[in-house]
Amino acid sequence: MPLTILTALAEPTRLAAIRLLADGGEHCVCELMARLDATQSRMSRHMQTLKQAGLVTDRRDAQWVRYRLNPEMPAEIRVLLDAVLAAEAAERSAA
């Protein structure tokens, strides 16, 4: 399972989406598309990968889909996710 999660997070757009969702809120796919400069089909594929890895959940809201971090994510996976986000933030600030 950790390998699946790390593989999902290795792609820059997916990692950026997780970074946006890490604020604890729920974000519409249209917002993710705009903020990450991604097409609807590309964003949907990325979010499906994150969902299959157990990192996000979705909810349909009229014509849009809203995503958030999986609130039932196992604690050890959340620790791994937090470590990846912290390492990525440190790398961005050092650059």
N, C-alpha and C positions, 0 to 999 in steps of 0.2 A: 504493500500500500504506500509506504513513503516514497518508493521509486515512482509510482504513478503520480503522486502529488508533485514531486520535484520535476518530473517531466512536464506536467501541466504548467508549472510556474516558470519553466525555462524559456518559454516564448515571451518576448517583450510586451506584446499587447495584452496577453493574459495576465502577466505580472502587474502591468499598469491598471488593469481592471480590478484586480484584487486590492491594489493600493487604494483605489477610489472607494471600494466597498468596505475597506477597513475602518472607515469612519463610523461604522455601526449602522448606517442608514440603509435605506432601500433605494435603488437607483433604476430608473427606467432605461431600457435598452437604447432609446433615442438619445438620452444624456450620455451614456457610455460611448455611443457612436460619435457624437459631436466632440466630446472631450478627448477621444483617442484617435480621431480622424480615421474612422473605419466605416466601411460599408455595412449595410444591414446584414447581408449574408455572411460576411467575414466575422462580424461581431457575434452573430448567432452561433457560428461554428466554434468560436473561442469559448463562448459561455457554455456551450454544450460540453466541451472538454472539461471545463472547471466543474460543471455539475456532475459529470460522470466520475470525477476524482473525489467527489463529496465535499468540495470546498464552498459551493454556493447552492442556494435554493432559488426557485423562481415562483412568481405568482402572476397570473394573467390579470390585466387591468384594462378592460375594453379591448382596444386593438394593440396595446403595448404589453410587453412582458417586463416585470420589475424583478431585479435581482438583489440579493443580500448574501452576506456570508452565512454559511450554514450554522444556525444556532445549536444544532445537535452534533456539531463536529466534535470528535473525541478530543479530550484534553491534550493528549500527546501529539495529535495532528495540529492543534491550535498552537502549541509550543513551537513546532516545526515551522508553521506559517509565520508566526511572530519573528522567529529567528531569521527567516528568509527576508522578510520586510525590513528588519533592522539592518541586516547586512547590505541590502540594496540601498537603503537610505544613507548609510555610512559611505558607501561607494559613490553615490551621487554627490554628497557634500564634499568629498575629498577631491572630486574632479574639478 
